[in-house]
Amino acid sequence: MAASDPLEARRARREARRRQVRRRRLTALGALVAIAAVVAVGVSLLSAGPATPTAPKLAGKRHASAKGRTVAAVHLAQPCAGPYRLERAPILEYHVIAPAPAGAPFPELYVAPALFAQQMAAVHAAGFVAVTLDQLWANWHEHRNLPCGKPVVISFDNGYETQFQYAEPVLARYGWAGDENLQLFGLDWANGGISHHEIRELIHDDGWELDTQGWNHSDMVTQDAAGLRLQIFDARRLLRRWFHAPVNWFCYPSGEYDPTVIDALRAAGFRGSTTEVGGWAGPSDDPYALPRLEVQPTMSPDGLVADVLAMRDDPPPGDSGAH
């Protein structure tokens, strides 16, 4: 019984935090509105503002963030004790973990929770173990072992609340951490966005990695110097201040980038970035053009694994995604 006490204590702490979520959200929403107002004043001083966000929004009433969620003990996989191995890995790309509502403008970005759970079960059964981009970097450049198994990065774009509600419990079942590519604005709590409290829980309780898609999911190629500073420099600085996380990786909104964007990412201190070009990421690849596989609702669990394995010998994307 004593062995389960830490788990029970953790559950009690998380439940106590969840009871505070409803009370905090109105306050948090008001704070975000105030921050956005201040930001708007600053943005008005820039020579050109960012483009309109292109991320899809959930239709209908959204779920309460924690109600009904299964709280799982998270014991993240530890580095393999065997000889050092340099690894390559696929990076999976998810968006909304929910069935696509009727008339959704981007139905391909929705994966139902039950299908997501089945896909993760198939990935696990195929011998994969989830790692973060920072863990891959440490393997490639610092000669650190990854957890035993075939590494895979499971990334989530934009910052939908369904990623916290449905994806986190599934990954926790396997002791896996995800990679949250958060956009700062344009997808708020009222429109299906994840809350700051939930992001903190993913990072600090569940070991997820926090990365970004910029200020508001704008096309990076269309930005002038001021826009790139807002989307890249300012977005990273604000996320690091909000969440006390390194935010080392950028995710190109809609996969759009060019050499100017890459130069801005380097100057801002990002280690690299991910694209929408299929393939496995490896140490010899351009770190600012890492490939990913977008997971769609038409992919069966076995089909997803087959697609991942089929990409293993694809050449790196190189400059094929650049403009």
Residue pairs with C-beta under 8 A, 6 or more apart in sequence:
7 73
10 71
10 73
11 71
14 71
14 201
14 205
15 71
17 197
17 201
18 65
18 66
21 65
21 66
21 195
21 197
22 64
24 197
25 189
25 195
28 189
28 195
28 196
28 197
29 188
29 189
29 190
32 188
32 189
36 185
39 185
43 49
43 50
43 230
46 226
46 227
46 229
46 230
47 224
47 225
47 226
48 223
48 224
48 226
48 227
49 227
50 215
50 216
50 218
50 223
50 227
50 230
50 231
51 216
51 218
51 219
51 222
51 223
52 218
53 183
53 185
53 186
53 187
53 216
53 217
53 218
54 217
54 218
54 219
54 253
54 254
55 157
55 158
55 183
55 186
55 187
55 217
55 253
56 95
56 96
56 104
56 105
56 106
56 109
57 187
57 191
57 192
58 96
58 98
58 101
58 160
58 162
58 191
58 192
59 101
59 102
59 103
59 104
60 101
62 161
62 192
63 161
63 162
63 165
65 161
65 164
65 165
65 195
65 197
65 198
66 165
69 165
69 168
69 169
70 169
71 169
72 169
72 172
72 173
73 172
74 172
74 175
74 205
74 206
74 207
75 175
76 175
76 176
76 177
76 207
77 129
77 130
77 131
77 147
77 148
77 149
77 175
77 176
78 147
79 144
79 145
79 146
79 147
80 145
80 146
80 147
80 148
81 145
82 145
82 148
84 143
84 144
84 145
85 145
85 146
86 139
86 140
86 283
87 136
87 139
87 140
87 146
87 151
88 280
88 281
88 282
88 283
88 312
89 131
89 136
89 150
89 151
89 152
89 153
89 280
89 281
89 282
90 152
90 153
90 279
90 280
90 281
90 293
90 308
90 311
90 312
91 133
91 152
91 153
91 155
91 179
91 274
91 281
91 290
91 291
91 292
91 293
92 123
92 152
92 153
92 154
92 155
92 292
92 293
92 295
92 308
93 155
93 157
93 274
93 276
93 292
93 293
93 294
93 295
94 111
94 116
94 154
94 155
94 156
94 157
94 163
94 167
94 295
95 106
95 109
95 110
95 111
95 156
95 157
95 158
95 160
96 109
96 110
96 111
96 160
96 162
96 163
96 192
97 110
97 111
97 112
97 113
97 116
97 160
97 162
97 163
97 165
97 166
97 167
98 110
98 111
98 112
98 113
98 160
98 162
98 166
99 110
99 112
100 107
100 109
100 110
100 297
104 110
107 297
108 294
108 296
108 297
108 298
110 297
111 119
111 295
111 296
111 297
112 297
113 162
113 166
115 297
115 301
116 166
116 167
116 170
117 170
118 301
119 295
119 299
119 301
119 304
120 154
120 170
120 171
120 173
120 174
120 176
121 301
122 301
122 302
122 304
122 305
123 152
123 301
123 304
123 305
123 308
124 174
126 150
126 305
126 308
126 309
127 149
127 150
128 149
128 150
128 151
128 152
128 308
129 146
129 147
129 148
129 149
129 150
129 151
129 152
129 174
129 176
130 151
130 152
130 153
130 154
130 171
130 174
130 176
130 177
130 178
131 146
131 147
131 151
131 152
131 153
131 177
132 153
132 177
132 179
132 208
132 209
133 153
133 179
133 209
133 211
133 248
133 249
133 271
133 272
133 274
133 290
134 209
134 246
134 248
134 249
134 271
135 144
135 146
135 151
136 146
136 151
136 153
136 281
137 248
137 271
137 272
137 287
138 144
139 145
139 146
139 151
139 283
140 282
140 283
141 283
152 308
153 179
153 281
154 171
154 176
154 178
154 179
155 178
155 179
155 180
155 181
155 211
155 251
155 274
155 292
156 163
156 167
156 178
156 179
156 180
156 181
157 181
157 213
157 251
158 181
158 182
158 183
158 187
158 193
158 213
158 217
159 180
159 181
159 182
159 183
159 187
159 193
159 194
159 199
160 187
160 192
160 193
160 194
161 189
161 192
161 193
161 194
161 195
161 198
162 192
163 178
163 180
163 194
164 194
164 198
164 199
164 201
164 202
167 178
168 178
168 202
168 206
168 208
171 177
171 178
171 206
172 206
177 206
177 207
177 208
177 209
178 202
178 208
178 209
179 208
179 209
179 211
179 249
180 194
180 199
180 202
180 203
180 208
180 209
180 210
180 211
181 211
181 212
181 213
181 249
181 251
181 274
182 194
182 199
182 210
182 211
182 212
182 213
182 239
183 212
183 213
183 214
183 215
183 216
183 217
183 253
184 212
184 214
184 215
184 216
184 235
184 238
184 239
185 215
185 216
186 216
186 217
187 193
187 217
189 195
196 242
196 243
199 210
199 243
200 243
202 208
202 210
203 209
203 210
203 243
203 245
209 245
209 249
210 239
210 243
210 245
210 247
211 247
211 248
211 249
211 250
211 251
212 235
212 236
212 239
212 247
212 249
212 250
212 251
213 250
213 251
213 252
213 253
214 220
214 231
214 232
214 235
214 250
214 253
215 230
215 231
215 234
215 235
216 231
217 253
218 227
218 231
218 253
219 253
219 254
219 256
220 228
220 231
220 232
220 252
220 253
220 256
220 257
220 258
220 261
221 256
221 257
221 258
221 261
221 323
223 230
223 231
223 261
228 260
228 261
228 264
229 264
232 250
232 261
232 264
232 265
232 268
232 270
233 264
233 267
233 268
236 247
236 268
236 269
236 270
239 245
239 247
240 246
240 247
248 269
248 270
248 271
248 272
249 270
249 271
249 272
249 273
249 274
250 265
250 270
250 272
250 273
250 274
251 273
251 274
252 261
252 273
252 274
252 275
252 276
252 321
254 276
255 275
255 276
255 277
255 321
256 323
257 273
257 275
257 288
257 289
257 321
257 322
257 323
258 322
258 323
259 322
262 273
262 288
265 272
265 273
265 288
266 288
270 288
271 287
272 286
272 287
272 288
272 290
273 287
273 288
273 289
273 290
274 290
274 291
274 292
275 289
275 290
275 291
275 292
275 317
275 321
276 292
276 294
276 321
277 289
277 291
277 292
277 317
277 320
277 321
278 291
278 292
278 293
278 311
278 314
279 291
279 311
279 314
279 315
279 316
279 317
280 291
280 311
280 312
280 314
281 290
281 291
282 316
284 316
285 291
285 316
285 317
286 316
286 317
286 318
286 319
289 316
289 317
289 318
289 319
289 321
289 322
290 317
291 311
291 314
291 316
291 317
293 307
293 308
293 311
295 304
299 307
